[in-house]
């Protein structure tokens, strides 16, 4: 029984030693990915490109909607003079056109999201590569995003862990004086 206590005590001391060593090797950083992305020089062009794409989609939707509205108005004006079968056929045609318009609007939303992701992907990759590089160069074991759904992930971090500034420096971007990451 005494041997078991001695062995368990020895194991406990070894484990405590490993835990203490592991705690000394942990270096946690935090960064504001949104700020870094916003300050990337490519973002201005991406914003302009996505606005142009959105305007093009809106123009196409408006054109189709106006065409549909004209056909509805034409039907409403001619409905009293149409036969029952002609009226039913025209109503079915208009319902089909309305469904096509709704599908076109949904497809435009999906297309917009794909285009935005396509434009952002190279910049995101560049930022994440810089984050990984800075983390490796500065011996960080963990790096968290400063915000997740507008709520901080970390409750405490040292003020001298300015990981965002290190990533911006790695990317060659100067942080504006009024910004405080």
CNS distance restraints for C-alpha pairs under 8 A (distance, minus, plus):
assign (resid   1 and name CA) (resid   5 and name CA) 6.57 0.50 0.50
assign (resid   2 and name CA) (resid   6 and name CA) 6.28 0.50 0.50
assign (resid   3 and name CA) (resid   7 and name CA) 6.08 0.50 0.50
assign (resid   4 and name CA) (resid   8 and name CA) 6.00 0.50 0.50
assign (resid   5 and name CA) (resid   9 and name CA) 5.95 0.50 0.50
assign (resid   6 and name CA) (resid  10 and name CA) 6.12 0.50 0.50
assign (resid   7 and name CA) (resid  11 and name CA) 6.16 0.50 0.50
assign (resid   8 and name CA) (resid  12 and name CA) 6.04 0.50 0.50
assign (resid   9 and name CA) (resid  13 and name CA) 6.18 0.50 0.50
assign (resid  10 and name CA) (resid  14 and name CA) 6.22 0.50 0.50
assign (resid  11 and name CA) (resid  15 and name CA) 6.13 0.50 0.50
assign (resid  12 and name CA) (resid  16 and name CA) 6.09 0.50 0.50
assign (resid  13 and name CA) (resid  17 and name CA) 6.12 0.50 0.50
assign (resid  14 and name CA) (resid  18 and name CA) 6.29 0.50 0.50
assign (resid  15 and name CA) (resid  19 and name CA) 6.11 0.50 0.50
assign (resid  16 and name CA) (resid  20 and name CA) 6.02 0.50 0.50
assign (resid  17 and name CA) (resid  21 and name CA) 6.13 0.50 0.50
assign (resid  18 and name CA) (resid  22 and name CA) 6.00 0.50 0.50
assign (resid  19 and name CA) (resid  23 and name CA) 6.09 0.50 0.50
assign (resid  20 and name CA) (resid  24 and name CA) 6.44 0.50 0.50
assign (resid  21 and name CA) (resid  25 and name CA) 6.56 0.50 0.50
assign (resid  22 and name CA) (resid  26 and name CA) 6.53 0.50 0.50
assign (resid  25 and name CA) (resid 141 and name CA) 7.91 0.50 0.50
assign (resid  26 and name CA) (resid 140 and name CA) 7.18 0.50 0.50
assign (resid  26 and name CA) (resid 141 and name CA) 5.61 0.50 0.50
assign (resid  26 and name CA) (resid 142 and name CA) 7.59 0.50 0.50
assign (resid  27 and name CA) (resid 139 and name CA) 6.91 0.50 0.50
assign (resid  27 and name CA) (resid 140 and name CA) 4.68 0.50 0.50
assign (resid  27 and name CA) (resid 141 and name CA) 5.11 0.50 0.50
assign (resid  27 and name CA) (resid 142 and name CA) 6.40 0.50 0.50
assign (resid  28 and name CA) (resid 140 and name CA) 5.75 0.50 0.50
assign (resid  28 and name CA) (resid 141 and name CA) 5.92 0.50 0.50
assign (resid  28 and name CA) (resid 142 and name CA) 4.64 0.50 0.50
assign (resid  28 and name CA) (resid 143 and name CA) 5.57 0.50 0.50
assign (resid  28 and name CA) (resid 144 and name CA) 7.69 0.50 0.50
assign (resid  28 and name CA) (resid 157 and name CA) 7.91 0.50 0.50
assign (resid  29 and name CA) (resid 140 and name CA) 6.52 0.50 0.50
assign (resid  29 and name CA) (resid 142 and name CA) 6.14 0.50 0.50
assign (resid  29 and name CA) (resid 143 and name CA) 4.44 0.50 0.50
assign (resid  29 and name CA) (resid 144 and name CA) 6.32 0.50 0.50
assign (resid  29 and name CA) (resid 157 and name CA) 7.72 0.50 0.50
assign (resid  29 and name CA) (resid 161 and name CA) 6.01 0.50 0.50
assign (resid  29 and name CA) (resid 162 and name CA) 7.56 0.50 0.50
assign (resid  29 and name CA) (resid 163 and name CA) 5.94 0.50 0.50
assign (resid  30 and name CA) (resid 143 and name CA) 5.21 0.50 0.50
assign (resid  30 and name CA) (resid 144 and name CA) 4.73 0.50 0.50
assign (resid  30 and name CA) (resid 145 and name CA) 5.63 0.50 0.50
assign (resid  30 and name CA) (resid 146 and name CA) 5.60 0.50 0.50
assign (resid  30 and name CA) (resid 157 and name CA) 7.89 0.50 0.50
assign (resid  30 and name CA) (resid 161 and name CA) 7.41 0.50 0.50
assign (resid  30 and name CA) (resid 162 and name CA) 7.52 0.50 0.50
assign (resid  30 and name CA) (resid 163 and name CA) 5.96 0.50 0.50
assign (resid  30 and name CA) (resid 164 and name CA) 7.24 0.50 0.50
assign (resid  31 and name CA) (resid 143 and name CA) 7.20 0.50 0.50
assign (resid  31 and name CA) (resid 144 and name CA) 6.41 0.50 0.50
assign (resid  31 and name CA) (resid 145 and name CA) 5.16 0.50 0.50
assign (resid  31 and name CA) (resid 146 and name CA) 5.26 0.50 0.50
assign (resid  31 and name CA) (resid 162 and name CA) 7.62 0.50 0.50
assign (resid  31 and name CA) (resid 163 and name CA) 5.52 0.50 0.50
assign (resid  31 and name CA) (resid 164 and name CA) 4.65 0.50 0.50
assign (resid  31 and name CA) (resid 181 and name CA) 7.75 0.50 0.50
assign (resid  32 and name CA) (resid  36 and name CA) 6.46 0.50 0.50
assign (resid  32 and name CA) (resid 145 and name CA) 5.79 0.50 0.50
assign (resid  32 and name CA) (resid 146 and name CA) 5.09 0.50 0.50
assign (resid  32 and name CA) (resid 147 and name CA) 7.00 0.50 0.50
assign (resid  32 and name CA) (resid 164 and name CA) 6.07 0.50 0.50
assign (resid  32 and name CA) (resid 181 and name CA) 6.35 0.50 0.50
assign (resid  33 and name CA) (resid  37 and name CA) 6.07 0.50 0.50
assign (resid  33 and name CA) (resid 127 and name CA) 7.89 0.50 0.50
assign (resid  33 and name CA) (resid 145 and name CA) 6.43 0.50 0.50
assign (resid  33 and name CA) (resid 146 and name CA) 7.60 0.50 0.50
assign (resid  33 and name CA) (resid 164 and name CA) 7.79 0.50 0.50
assign (resid  34 and name CA) (resid  38 and name CA) 6.06 0.50 0.50
assign (resid  35 and name CA) (resid  39 and name CA) 6.20 0.50 0.50
assign (resid  35 and name CA) (resid 181 and name CA) 7.06 0.50 0.50
assign (resid  36 and name CA) (resid  40 and name CA) 6.36 0.50 0.50
assign (resid  36 and name CA) (resid 127 and name CA) 7.42 0.50 0.50
assign (resid  36 and name CA) (resid 164 and name CA) 7.29 0.50 0.50
assign (resid  36 and name CA) (resid 167 and name CA) 7.94 0.50 0.50
assign (resid  36 and name CA) (resid 168 and name CA) 6.67 0.50 0.50
assign (resid  37 and name CA) (resid  43 and name CA) 7.24 0.50 0.50
assign (resid  37 and name CA) (resid 123 and name CA) 7.40 0.50 0.50
assign (resid  37 and name CA) (resid 124 and name CA) 7.29 0.50 0.50
assign (resid  37 and name CA) (resid 127 and name CA) 7.23 0.50 0.50
assign (resid  38 and name CA) (resid  43 and name CA) 6.43 0.50 0.50
assign (resid  39 and name CA) (resid  43 and name CA) 7.35 0.50 0.50
assign (resid  39 and name CA) (resid 173 and name CA) 7.36 0.50 0.50
assign (resid  39 and name CA) (resid 175 and name CA) 7.69 0.50 0.50
assign (resid  40 and name CA) (resid 123 and name CA) 7.72 0.50 0.50
assign (resid  40 and name CA) (resid 173 and name CA) 7.35 0.50 0.50
assign (resid  41 and name CA) (resid  45 and name CA) 7.93 0.50 0.50
assign (resid  42 and name CA) (resid  46 and name CA) 6.30 0.50 0.50
assign (resid  42 and name CA) (resid 123 and name CA) 7.26 0.50 0.50
assign (resid  43 and name CA) (resid  47 and name CA) 5.98 0.50 0.50
assign (resid  44 and name CA) (resid  48 and name CA) 6.39 0.50 0.50
assign (resid  45 and name CA) (resid  49 and name CA) 6.04 0.50 0.50
assign (resid  46 and name CA) (resid  50 and name CA) 6.03 0.50 0.50
assign (resid  46 and name CA) (resid 119 and name CA) 6.30 0.50 0.50
assign (resid  46 and name CA) (resid 120 and name CA) 7.39 0.50 0.50
assign (resid  47 and name CA) (resid  51 and name CA) 6.14 0.50 0.50
assign (resid  48 and name CA) (resid  52 and name CA) 6.24 0.50 0.50
assign (resid  49 and name CA) (resid  53 and name CA) 6.21 0.50 0.50
assign (resid  50 and name CA) (resid  54 and name CA) 5.99 0.50 0.50
assign (resid  50 and name CA) (resid 112 and name CA) 7.91 0.50 0.50
assign (resid  50 and name CA) (resid 115 and name CA) 7.43 0.50 0.50
assign (resid  50 and name CA) (resid 116 and name CA) 6.47 0.50 0.50
assign (resid  51 and name CA) (resid  55 and name CA) 6.09 0.50 0.50
assign (resid  52 and name CA) (resid  56 and name CA) 6.21 0.50 0.50
assign (resid  53 and name CA) (resid  57 and name CA) 6.29 0.50 0.50
assign (resid  53 and name CA) (resid 112 and name CA) 7.46 0.50 0.50
assign (resid  54 and name CA) (resid  58 and name CA) 6.10 0.50 0.50
assign (resid  54 and name CA) (resid 112 and name CA) 6.75 0.50 0.50
assign (resid  55 and name CA) (resid  59 and name CA) 6.09 0.50 0.50
assign (resid  56 and name CA) (resid  60 and name CA) 6.36 0.50 0.50
assign (resid  57 and name CA) (resid  61 and name CA) 6.21 0.50 0.50
assign (resid  57 and name CA) (resid 108 and name CA) 6.34 0.50 0.50
assign (resid  58 and name CA) (resid  62 and name CA) 6.03 0.50 0.50
assign (resid  59 and name CA) (resid  63 and name CA) 6.08 0.50 0.50
assign (resid  60 and name CA) (resid  64 and name CA) 6.28 0.50 0.50
assign (resid  61 and name CA) (resid  65 and name CA) 6.03 0.50 0.50
assign (resid  61 and name CA) (resid 101 and name CA) 7.69 0.50 0.50
assign (resid  61 and name CA) (resid 104 and name CA) 7.36 0.50 0.50
assign (resid  61 and name CA) (resid 105 and name CA) 6.57 0.50 0.50
assign (resid  62 and name CA) (resid  66 and name CA) 5.98 0.50 0.50
assign (resid  63 and name CA) (resid  67 and name CA) 6.24 0.50 0.50
assign (resid  64 and name CA) (resid  68 and name CA) 6.19 0.50 0.50
assign (resid  64 and name CA) (resid 101 and name CA) 6.81 0.50 0.50
assign (resid  65 and name CA) (resid  69 and name CA) 6.12 0.50 0.50
assign (resid  65 and name CA) (resid 101 and name CA) 6.92 0.50 0.50
assign (resid  66 and name CA) (resid  70 and name CA) 6.13 0.50 0.50
assign (resid  67 and name CA) (resid  71 and name CA) 6.37 0.50 0.50
assign (resid  68 and name CA) (resid  72 and name CA) 6.26 0.50 0.50
assign (resid  68 and name CA) (resid  94 and name CA) 7.73 0.50 0.50
assign (resid  68 and name CA) (resid  97 and name CA) 6.92 0.50 0.50
assign (resid  68 and name CA) (resid  98 and name CA) 7.24 0.50 0.50
assign (resid  69 and name CA) (resid  73 and name CA) 6.15 0.50 0.50
assign (resid  70 and name CA) (resid  74 and name CA) 6.08 0.50 0.50
assign (resid  71 and name CA) (resid  75 and name CA) 6.10 0.50 0.50
assign (resid  71 and name CA) (resid  94 and name CA) 7.67 0.50 0.50
assign (resid  72 and name CA) (resid  76 and name CA) 6.16 0.50 0.50
assign (resid  72 and name CA) (resid  94 and name CA) 7.08 0.50 0.50
assign (resid  73 and name CA) (resid  77 and name CA) 6.24 0.50 0.50
assign (resid  74 and name CA) (resid  78 and name CA) 6.24 0.50 0.50
assign (resid  75 and name CA) (resid  79 and name CA) 5.54 0.50 0.50
assign (resid  75 and name CA) (resid  90 and name CA) 7.39 0.50 0.50
assign (resid  76 and name CA) (resid  80 and name CA) 7.97 0.50 0.50
assign (resid  78 and name CA) (resid  82 and name CA) 6.45 0.50 0.50
assign (resid  79 and name CA) (resid  87 and name CA) 6.38 0.50 0.50
assign (resid  82 and name CA) (resid  86 and name CA) 5.91 0.50 0.50
assign (resid  82 and name CA) (resid  87 and name CA) 5.85 0.50 0.50
assign (resid  83 and name CA) (resid  87 and name CA) 6.04 0.50 0.50
assign (resid  84 and name CA) (resid  88 and name CA) 6.16 0.50 0.50
assign (resid  85 and name CA) (resid  89 and name CA) 6.11 0.50 0.50
assign (resid  86 and name CA) (resid  90 and name CA) 6.08 0.50 0.50
assign (resid  87 and name CA) (resid  91 and name CA) 6.09 0.50 0.50
assign (resid  88 and name CA) (resid  92 and name CA) 6.15 0.50 0.50
assign (resid  89 and name CA) (resid  93 and name CA) 6.20 0.50 0.50
assign (resid  90 and name CA) (resid  94 and name CA) 6.11 0.50 0.50
assign (resid  91 and name CA) (resid  95 and name CA) 6.14 0.50 0.50
assign (resid  92 and name CA) (resid  96 and name CA) 6.21 0.50 0.50
assign (resid  93 and name CA) (resid  97 and name CA) 6.21 0.50 0.50
assign (resid  94 and name CA) (resid  98 and name CA) 6.08 0.50 0.50
assign (resid  95 and name CA) (resid  99 and name CA) 6.21 0.50 0.50
assign (resid  96 and name CA) (resid 100 and name CA) 6.19 0.50 0.50
assign (resid  97 and name CA) (resid 101 and name CA) 6.12 0.50 0.50
assign (resid  98 and name CA) (resid 102 and name CA) 6.23 0.50 0.50
assign (resid  99 and name CA) (resid 103 and name CA) 6.12 0.50 0.50
assign (resid 100 and name CA) (resid 104 and name CA) 6.04 0.50 0.50
assign (resid 101 and name CA) (resid 105 and name CA) 6.25 0.50 0.50
assign (resid 102 and name CA) (resid 106 and name CA) 6.30 0.50 0.50
assign (resid 103 and name CA) (resid 107 and name CA) 6.02 0.50 0.50
assign (resid 104 and name CA) (resid 108 and name CA) 6.03 0.50 0.50
assign (resid 105 and name CA) (resid 109 and name CA) 6.42 0.50 0.50
assign (resid 106 and name CA) (resid 110 and name CA) 6.44 0.50 0.50
assign (resid 107 and name CA) (resid 111 and name CA) 5.98 0.50 0.50
assign (resid 108 and name CA) (resid 112 and name CA) 6.02 0.50 0.50
assign (resid 109 and name CA) (resid 113 and name CA) 6.30 0.50 0.50
assign (resid 110 and name CA) (resid 114 and name CA) 6.20 0.50 0.50
assign (resid 111 and name CA) (resid 115 and name CA) 6.10 0.50 0.50
assign (resid 112 and name CA) (resid 116 and name CA) 6.11 0.50 0.50
assign (resid 113 and name CA) (resid 117 and name CA) 6.17 0.50 0.50
assign (resid 114 and name CA) (resid 118 and name CA) 6.01 0.50 0.50
assign (resid 115 and name CA) (resid 119 and name CA) 6.15 0.50 0.50
assign (resid 116 and name CA) (resid 120 and name CA) 6.10 0.50 0.50
assign (resid 117 and name CA) (resid 121 and name CA) 5.78 0.50 0.50
assign (resid 118 and name CA) (resid 122 and name CA) 7.82 0.50 0.50
assign (resid 119 and name CA) (resid 123 and name CA) 7.86 0.50 0.50
assign (resid 120 and name CA) (resid 124 and name CA) 6.04 0.50 0.50
assign (resid 121 and name CA) (resid 125 and name CA) 6.07 0.50 0.50
assign (resid 122 and name CA) (resid 126 and name CA) 6.18 0.50 0.50
assign (resid 123 and name CA) (resid 127 and name CA) 6.22 0.50 0.50
assign (resid 124 and name CA) (resid 128 and name CA) 6.10 0.50 0.50
assign (resid 125 and name CA) (resid 129 and name CA) 5.96 0.50 0.50
assign (resid 126 and name CA) (resid 130 and name CA) 6.21 0.50 0.50
assign (resid 127 and name CA) (resid 131 and name CA) 6.15 0.50 0.50
assign (resid 127 and name CA) (resid 167 and name CA) 7.85 0.50 0.50
assign (resid 127 and name CA) (resid 171 and name CA) 7.95 0.50 0.50
assign (resid 128 and name CA) (resid 132 and name CA) 6.10 0.50 0.50
assign (resid 129 and name CA) (resid 133 and name CA) 6.08 0.50 0.50
assign (resid 130 and name CA) (resid 134 and name CA) 6.02 0.50 0.50
assign (resid 130 and name CA) (resid 167 and name CA) 5.96 0.50 0.50
assign (resid 130 and name CA) (resid 170 and name CA) 6.55 0.50 0.50
assign (resid 130 and name CA) (resid 171 and name CA) 6.91 0.50 0.50
assign (resid 131 and name CA) (resid 135 and name CA) 6.00 0.50 0.50
assign (resid 131 and name CA) (resid 167 and name CA) 5.84 0.50 0.50
assign (resid 132 and name CA) (resid 136 and name CA) 6.17 0.50 0.50
assign (resid 133 and name CA) (resid 137 and name CA) 6.09 0.50 0.50
assign (resid 134 and name CA) (resid 138 and name CA) 6.00 0.50 0.50
assign (resid 134 and name CA) (resid 163 and name CA) 7.96 0.50 0.50
assign (resid 134 and name CA) (resid 166 and name CA) 6.78 0.50 0.50
assign (resid 134 and name CA) (resid 167 and name CA) 6.23 0.50 0.50
assign (resid 134 and name CA) (resid 170 and name CA) 7.34 0.50 0.50
assign (resid 135 and name CA) (resid 139 and name CA) 5.92 0.50 0.50
assign (resid 135 and name CA) (resid 140 and name CA) 4.87 0.50 0.50
assign (resid 135 and name CA) (resid 141 and name CA) 7.38 0.50 0.50
assign (resid 135 and name CA) (resid 142 and name CA) 7.95 0.50 0.50
assign (resid 135 and name CA) (resid 143 and name CA) 7.36 0.50 0.50
assign (resid 136 and name CA) (resid 140 and name CA) 6.30 0.50 0.50
assign (resid 144 and name CA) (resid 153 and name CA) 7.21 0.50 0.50
assign (resid 144 and name CA) (resid 154 and name CA) 7.70 0.50 0.50
assign (resid 145 and name CA) (resid 153 and name CA) 7.05 0.50 0.50
assign (resid 146 and name CA) (resid 152 and name CA) 5.59 0.50 0.50
assign (resid 146 and name CA) (resid 153 and name CA) 6.21 0.50 0.50
assign (resid 146 and name CA) (resid 154 and name CA) 7.25 0.50 0.50
assign (resid 147 and name CA) (resid 151 and name CA) 5.32 0.50 0.50
assign (resid 147 and name CA) (resid 152 and name CA) 4.58 0.50 0.50
assign (resid 147 and name CA) (resid 153 and name CA) 6.06 0.50 0.50
assign (resid 148 and name CA) (resid 152 and name CA) 6.25 0.50 0.50
assign (resid 148 and name CA) (resid 153 and name CA) 6.45 0.50 0.50
assign (resid 157 and name CA) (resid 161 and name CA) 7.40 0.50 0.50
assign (resid 162 and name CA) (resid 166 and name CA) 6.63 0.50 0.50
assign (resid 163 and name CA) (resid 167 and name CA) 6.28 0.50 0.50
assign (resid 164 and name CA) (resid 168 and name CA) 6.19 0.50 0.50
assign (resid 164 and name CA) (resid 181 and name CA) 6.85 0.50 0.50
assign (resid 165 and name CA) (resid 169 and name CA) 6.06 0.50 0.50
assign (resid 165 and name CA) (resid 175 and name CA) 7.49 0.50 0.50
assign (resid 165 and name CA) (resid 181 and name CA) 7.97 0.50 0.50
assign (resid 166 and name CA) (resid 170 and name CA) 6.13 0.50 0.50
assign (resid 167 and name CA) (resid 171 and name CA) 6.28 0.50 0.50
assign (resid 168 and name CA) (resid 172 and name CA) 6.13 0.50 0.50
assign (resid 168 and name CA) (resid 173 and name CA) 5.07 0.50 0.50
assign (resid 168 and name CA) (resid 174 and name CA) 6.65 0.50 0.50
assign (resid 168 and name CA) (resid 175 and name CA) 7.29 0.50 0.50
assign (resid 169 and name CA) (resid 173 and name CA) 5.71 0.50 0.50
assign (resid 169 and name CA) (resid 174 and name CA) 6.79 0.50 0.50
assign (resid 175 and name CA) (resid 179 and name CA) 6.73 0.50 0.50
